[in-house]
Amino acid sequence: MIGKCVTRNRVGMITLMSDANPFEVLTADSQSEGVRPAEDYPGIGRLLWAVSGLLVFSGAVTLAWPGAANRLLAVRLSELIVTLPLLHLPFTVSRFRNMGYHWIRGLLVLIPIVNMGIAALCLTMPAGYADHRRFDTGARVGVIILLAGVTMLLSLVFFIPA
């Protein structure tokens, strides 16, 4: 019986090679230990998570708007800040399952300051990130957009005179 040796190349990809003959080309059956496709991960992806967040946020802001049509539905801003993470909690839990993490980590969105970091993770991490630990192109673009937004916000706060 020929044994197999698992090695990593420069890019970090796992390659298999035979102990007896390192130049032997292995079949596709023997290389099935690679990264699973995104369809294998349950839950919702980045785009659907972001769209659901925008819908929840816009609906909640509509209720909190001073000129709301029905004053019975109007809520205070403090109530809105407390309920927004609760309204978006099922989507965040599903997104954490899609990233390859246990769903219980999605409950971290209920901690007030931590939920901003959780939002950044949910916007940037690809499906199955917990297994392969690699960003794809969409994640890189998301990180650039988030960094540009934080930079613009900080420049508005610190460099524009009052």
Helices and strands as residue ranges (DSSP letters): E 4-8, E 14-18, G 29-31, G 38-40, H 46-64, H 77-99, G 103-110, H 114-124, H 129-132, H 137-159
